[in-house]
Amino acid sequence: MKKLIIATVFVLSFTFTIYAQEGFSAKAGINNVTFDVDGFGSTSELGFYLGGSYTFDANGEIQIEPSVLVSIVDDLTALYIPVMAKYPITDKFNVQAGPQINYLLEDVDEGAFGLDLGFGGGFNIDDNWFVEARYAFEILRDLEGGNINTLTAGVGYRFD
């Protein structure tokens, strides 16, 4: 729990040093969580996520978007805190990449805290509505002998 608090404080400190503010968004969608257990293969579960984000304009082109998302699948409920850098390819399309903190909310003895690296893309339908998809693979977890990767696809609404 200490690691999650320290990481959250670090992320919030970093994001509040960015220059201009763009605004809040609400997000929801589906996710596929894959559990890879050493020696036992992998299993995937389909679920959903919902949450919100706040977008900051870093330099006129790149945006930084920290989010807080709750993911619910059959055997795993988790809190995800992705901090994505978004770079526009066109007025409508963007690519995104960045770290994602995850914290398992289930009753687990070990491995509650994890750190992922995520990448994906987004499409702005209009000034408010957007869709995005992202894949995040685990790079650090307290849990021995396996890892958790996520694929998310969803829709969001930007509040002006």
Backbone bond lengths (Angstrom), bond angles and torsions (degrees), N, CA, C in turn:
res aa  C-N    CA-C-N  psi(-1)  N-CA   C-N-CA  omega(-1)  CA-C   N-CA-C  phi
1 M - - - 1.445 - - 1.524 111.14 -
2 K 1.360 116.23 -35.59 1.463 119.46 178.54 1.520 111.25 -60.84
3 K 1.342 116.03 -39.84 1.463 120.14 -179.91 1.521 111.18 -62.66
4 L 1.329 116.74 -41.29 1.459 120.44 179.32 1.521 110.90 -63.36
5 I 1.313 117.67 -43.44 1.467 121.58 179.95 1.527 110.50 -64.38
6 I 1.326 117.07 -44.95 1.465 120.91 179.23 1.518 110.70 -62.89
7 A 1.325 116.87 -44.95 1.464 120.51 -179.89 1.525 111.09 -64.53
8 T 1.327 117.88 -41.11 1.456 121.31 179.06 1.525 111.17 -63.79
9 V 1.315 117.68 -43.78 1.473 121.28 177.39 1.527 110.21 -61.05
10 F 1.330 117.31 -42.58 1.466 121.21 178.56 1.522 110.82 -61.52
11 V 1.327 117.38 -47.07 1.463 121.33 -178.81 1.522 110.52 -62.63
12 L 1.324 117.09 -46.52 1.465 119.68 -179.90 1.522 111.74 -64.94
13 S 1.326 117.79 -38.98 1.468 120.73 177.62 1.514 110.53 -61.90
14 F 1.319 116.20 -43.20 1.464 120.81 -179.65 1.517 110.80 -64.36
15 T 1.329 116.99 -46.50 1.452 119.23 -174.96 1.522 112.80 -69.47
16 F 1.317 119.01 -29.29 1.447 119.57 179.60 1.530 113.07 -78.81
17 T 1.333 118.56 -4.88 1.457 120.84 174.77 1.529 111.85 -90.46
18 I 1.315 118.06 -5.15 1.459 121.78 178.33 1.534 108.24 -74.69
19 Y 1.325 116.84 153.28 1.459 122.74 -169.05 1.525 115.70 -69.65
20 A 1.320 118.79 -82.83 1.458 121.41 -171.83 1.528 111.24 -93.75
21 Q 1.319 115.69 153.20 1.451 120.70 -178.47 1.517 110.07 -105.88
22 E 1.325 116.71 137.48 1.449 121.45 179.91 1.517 113.08 -101.45
23 G 1.336 118.44 -40.20 1.449 119.14 175.92 1.514 115.64 137.91
24 F 1.339 114.21 174.55 1.458 123.13 -177.72 1.519 111.19 -85.33
25 S 1.344 115.36 153.17 1.458 123.00 174.29 1.517 108.97 -138.37
26 A 1.316 116.02 148.91 1.463 122.60 170.36 1.524 106.83 -107.92
27 K 1.354 116.81 141.40 1.459 121.83 -176.02 1.511 110.76 -134.82
28 A 1.329 115.45 149.92 1.461 121.39 173.81 1.519 108.19 -158.85
29 G 1.316 116.28 151.66 1.454 119.45 178.81 1.507 112.15 177.38
30 I 1.321 114.90 -166.10 1.456 120.96 179.18 1.523 109.09 -104.45
31 N 1.318 115.34 154.92 1.458 119.55 174.52 1.520 109.58 -141.36
32 N 1.304 114.56 151.76 1.451 122.30 176.67 1.516 106.44 -120.11
33 V 1.319 116.42 116.42 1.459 121.76 -178.89 1.524 107.94 -103.42
34 T 1.330 116.35 127.37 1.461 122.31 -179.68 1.519 108.85 -111.10
35 F 1.321 115.97 126.89 1.458 122.74 176.93 1.519 107.50 -104.15
36 D 1.316 117.93 116.85 1.462 122.73 174.65 1.511 107.65 -104.50
37 V 1.338 116.31 115.58 1.458 121.24 -179.91 1.522 107.71 -111.39
38 D 1.327 116.53 123.37 1.464 121.09 -178.28 1.522 110.90 -54.13
39 G 1.329 115.26 125.93 1.447 120.59 176.74 1.518 114.98 83.91
40 F 1.337 118.92 -9.02 1.463 120.96 -177.38 1.520 112.95 -122.13
41 G 1.333 118.66 4.45 1.460 120.88 -178.94 1.510 111.77 82.79
42 S 1.335 115.56 -160.76 1.458 119.77 -178.66 1.518 110.25 -131.38
43 T 1.316 114.73 158.98 1.457 122.18 176.78 1.523 107.83 -139.15
44 S 1.335 116.34 145.91 1.459 121.52 179.94 1.517 110.17 -120.21
45 E 1.316 115.26 146.87 1.456 121.33 176.13 1.513 109.42 -133.85
46 L 1.315 115.75 137.79 1.455 122.57 179.76 1.519 108.97 -96.72
47 G 1.323 116.41 137.44 1.460 121.71 179.56 1.513 110.35 -152.01
48 F 1.305 116.21 -154.60 1.460 120.39 179.07 1.524 109.76 -141.14
49 Y 1.325 114.74 165.14 1.456 120.78 175.82 1.512 108.99 -137.15
50 L 1.327 115.46 157.87 1.460 121.66 172.63 1.511 108.59 -153.82
51 G 1.337 114.95 154.08 1.449 119.07 -179.02 1.507 111.68 168.99
52 G 1.320 114.74 -155.99 1.445 120.24 -177.71 1.512 111.20 -146.79
53 S 1.325 114.59 168.42 1.466 120.29 179.96 1.524 109.30 -148.27
54 Y 1.314 114.31 168.36 1.462 121.25 174.66 1.515 107.37 -135.72
55 T 1.317 117.18 126.42 1.455 122.22 -176.08 1.524 110.45 -102.37
56 F 1.335 114.69 131.96 1.462 122.85 176.93 1.512 109.35 -114.27
57 D 1.319 117.35 139.57 1.460 122.10 174.70 1.521 107.31 -88.17
58 A 1.336 117.70 112.32 1.463 121.44 -174.24 1.521 112.93 -79.52
59 N 1.343 117.74 -44.44 1.457 118.64 -175.95 1.527 112.89 -149.58
60 G 1.300 118.09 22.26 1.454 121.33 -178.37 1.514 112.53 93.88
61 E 1.325 117.89 -22.61 1.453 121.64 177.91 1.525 111.49 -120.08
62 I 1.305 116.77 -54.50 1.458 121.52 -178.12 1.527 109.87 -83.85
63 Q 1.326 115.87 136.21 1.457 121.40 175.11 1.527 108.69 -113.94
64 I 1.318 116.19 147.86 1.462 122.95 174.95 1.523 106.83 -112.17
65 E 1.338 115.76 128.61 1.458 119.71 -176.65 1.531 111.70 -130.75
66 P 1.329 117.83 96.90 1.464 119.93 170.71 1.532 109.14 -80.59
67 S 1.319 115.87 142.48 1.462 121.84 179.90 1.521 109.54 -132.17
68 V 1.304 115.96 158.59 1.455 122.70 170.11 1.525 105.49 -126.15
69 L 1.342 115.57 116.34 1.459 121.62 -175.09 1.524 110.02 -126.88
70 V 1.313 116.61 139.28 1.462 121.84 173.28 1.517 106.64 -104.87
71 S 1.335 115.88 124.98 1.458 122.85 -179.55 1.523 109.06 -108.50
72 I 1.329 115.17 131.37 1.462 119.72 -179.91 1.523 108.99 -127.91
73 V 1.326 115.68 117.71 1.458 123.17 171.67 1.524 107.12 -127.69
74 D 1.332 117.69 174.79 1.476 120.84 -174.03 1.520 113.76 -51.05
75 D 1.323 117.07 -54.56 1.464 120.41 -172.71 1.524 114.31 -105.72
76 L 1.337 117.52 6.61 1.453 118.42 -173.44 1.524 110.68 -151.24
77 T 1.320 116.77 121.89 1.455 122.50 170.74 1.515 106.38 -113.11
78 A 1.334 115.98 130.72 1.462 119.71 -174.49 1.523 110.66 -140.85
79 L 1.320 114.92 156.64 1.454 123.54 173.13 1.523 106.99 -106.33
80 Y 1.328 117.12 124.45 1.459 122.41 178.62 1.519 109.27 -111.84
81 I 1.326 116.11 136.65 1.465 121.97 176.25 1.533 107.57 -127.96
82 P 1.355 116.62 81.70 1.461 119.13 176.79 1.532 110.49 -80.95
83 V 1.317 116.12 144.87 1.467 122.09 173.45 1.526 105.79 -124.97
84 M 1.326 115.66 96.61 1.452 121.62 -173.13 1.523 111.83 -99.75
85 A 1.327 115.49 135.97 1.459 121.81 167.96 1.521 105.66 -91.11
86 K 1.330 116.31 127.51 1.464 121.12 -177.79 1.523 109.37 -113.17
87 Y 1.331 115.27 127.90 1.462 120.68 179.40 1.525 108.45 -119.55
88 P 1.343 118.15 123.30 1.466 119.78 -178.33 1.531 111.81 -76.10
89 I 1.313 115.57 128.12 1.463 121.60 172.90 1.529 109.05 -84.51
90 T 1.335 116.31 -43.31 1.466 124.15 173.17 1.526 106.56 -135.70
91 D 1.342 116.55 -173.41 1.467 119.95 176.38 1.525 111.81 -64.00
92 K 1.314 117.24 -26.50 1.463 122.02 -175.77 1.533 113.56 -101.41
93 F 1.331 118.21 -36.86 1.462 122.11 -174.08 1.524 112.58 -101.42
94 N 1.344 116.19 143.93 1.462 120.75 173.62 1.520 109.12 -139.48
95 V 1.321 115.20 155.66 1.459 121.65 170.84 1.517 106.73 -110.41
96 Q 1.329 115.97 151.47 1.462 120.11 -176.44 1.518 110.29 -140.11
97 A 1.314 115.17 147.96 1.460 121.20 177.48 1.525 108.55 -157.33
98 G 1.339 115.51 151.77 1.454 119.43 176.94 1.515 112.38 161.93
99 P 1.324 115.74 178.16 1.466 120.48 179.96 1.525 111.48 -79.06
100 Q 1.320 114.87 155.83 1.462 121.00 176.41 1.527 108.47 -137.78
101 I 1.304 115.91 118.35 1.460 121.23 174.65 1.525 106.95 -84.12
102 N 1.326 116.68 137.52 1.462 118.42 173.41 1.517 109.45 -132.85
103 Y 1.303 114.07 145.98 1.457 120.54 -178.67 1.519 107.92 -135.79
104 L 1.343 116.46 119.75 1.457 121.25 -179.83 1.523 109.41 -73.25
105 L 1.320 116.73 127.23 1.459 121.70 -179.20 1.519 111.92 -94.15
106 E 1.318 116.90 -4.59 1.462 121.54 177.90 1.518 109.62 -73.97
107 D 1.292 116.47 169.38 1.461 122.98 179.67 1.531 108.84 -81.89
108 V 1.336 116.76 90.04 1.464 121.53 -178.84 1.521 108.93 -120.50
109 D 1.341 115.48 144.52 1.463 120.16 179.53 1.520 111.11 -75.00
110 E 1.337 116.23 -43.99 1.463 121.70 -178.66 1.518 108.69 -130.44
111 G 1.305 116.11 162.31 1.453 120.15 169.46 1.505 116.29 81.80
112 A 1.318 118.86 23.35 1.453 120.35 -178.93 1.528 111.96 -69.99
113 F 1.321 117.99 -34.13 1.466 122.27 -176.36 1.524 110.48 -99.28
114 G 1.344 116.60 136.78 1.454 121.09 176.27 1.518 111.01 -144.56
115 L 1.314 115.40 159.78 1.458 122.02 176.25 1.518 108.00 -129.74
116 D 1.332 116.03 128.27 1.459 122.69 -178.28 1.523 109.39 -117.06
117 L 1.326 114.66 164.13 1.454 121.99 169.48 1.518 106.49 -117.50
118 G 1.335 116.26 121.59 1.455 120.88 -175.59 1.515 111.95 -114.01
119 F 1.347 114.80 151.66 1.459 121.19 174.53 1.517 108.10 -150.77
120 G 1.333 116.53 151.94 1.455 119.87 -179.04 1.508 111.46 178.97
121 G 1.323 115.05 -154.25 1.452 120.62 -178.30 1.509 111.31 -153.52
122 G 1.320 114.49 166.19 1.458 120.29 -179.72 1.513 110.89 -142.64
123 F 1.322 115.70 159.71 1.462 123.24 178.21 1.515 108.32 -134.75
124 N 1.342 116.77 124.62 1.465 122.59 178.04 1.521 108.63 -86.81
125 I 1.321 117.12 111.63 1.456 121.82 179.38 1.528 109.53 -69.69
126 D 1.324 116.42 -46.49 1.465 123.14 173.26 1.526 107.51 -150.77
127 D 1.320 118.32 -160.03 1.465 120.22 -177.80 1.527 113.25 -67.02
128 N 1.326 117.97 -22.87 1.457 121.06 -177.16 1.531 113.95 -110.84
129 W 1.308 118.78 -44.29 1.466 122.56 -174.63 1.525 111.70 -89.25
130 F 1.333 115.69 142.68 1.462 121.21 176.97 1.522 109.87 -150.03
131 V 1.322 115.70 160.78 1.464 122.43 172.24 1.520 107.02 -125.67
132 E 1.331 115.74 152.55 1.456 119.78 178.73 1.517 109.97 -153.18
133 A 1.324 115.05 154.67 1.460 122.07 175.38 1.522 107.64 -138.17
134 R 1.337 114.74 144.24 1.465 118.56 -175.58 1.530 109.77 -150.99
135 Y 1.316 116.03 145.02 1.460 122.52 173.09 1.517 107.85 -117.15
136 A 1.323 117.08 133.50 1.466 121.11 178.93 1.524 108.49 -127.43
137 F 1.314 115.71 127.07 1.459 119.66 177.82 1.521 109.38 -113.54
138 E 1.304 113.51 141.58 1.458 121.23 -174.75 1.527 111.47 -70.19
139 I 1.336 115.26 134.43 1.461 120.03 174.38 1.525 112.10 -117.71
140 L 1.346 116.97 -14.37 1.460 120.53 179.65 1.529 109.52 -154.56
141 R 1.337 116.46 133.51 1.471 121.49 174.39 1.513 107.53 -155.19
142 D 1.325 115.83 146.81 1.463 121.34 176.26 1.519 111.91 -68.47
143 L 1.338 116.79 -24.10 1.457 122.52 -176.00 1.529 110.80 -72.09
144 E 1.321 117.04 132.04 1.462 122.53 178.16 1.526 109.67 -87.98
145 G 1.340 116.62 144.83 1.447 121.12 168.67 1.508 117.37 83.33
146 G 1.301 119.79 18.54 1.453 119.84 177.63 1.514 111.60 178.85
147 N 1.345 115.67 174.30 1.462 118.92 177.22 1.526 110.11 -148.44
148 I 1.339 114.51 168.72 1.455 122.58 -177.08 1.527 107.73 -128.87
149 N 1.347 116.76 124.72 1.456 122.71 177.31 1.527 108.53 -119.95
150 T 1.349 116.95 151.13 1.466 120.04 -177.13 1.519 111.58 -132.30
151 L 1.324 114.67 144.38 1.456 123.61 172.28 1.518 106.38 -122.12
152 T 1.332 117.24 123.36 1.462 121.14 -178.71 1.524 109.78 -122.91
153 A 1.323 116.39 145.15 1.462 123.13 174.28 1.515 107.10 -144.84
154 G 1.330 116.21 128.41 1.455 117.46 -176.52 1.510 113.66 -161.65
155 V 1.301 113.19 -174.49 1.464 122.46 -178.16 1.536 107.54 -123.31
156 G 1.322 115.57 152.16 1.451 120.20 178.79 1.518 112.11 -141.67
157 Y 1.310 115.08 160.77 1.455 122.60 177.27 1.517 109.05 -127.91
158 R 1.340 116.44 122.75 1.459 123.87 179.64 1.528 109.23 -90.79
159 F 1.330 116.08 125.21 1.467 121.02 177.05 1.522 108.89 -89.46
160 D 1.323 116.91 133.22 1.478 120.43 179.80 1.503 111.47 -91.26
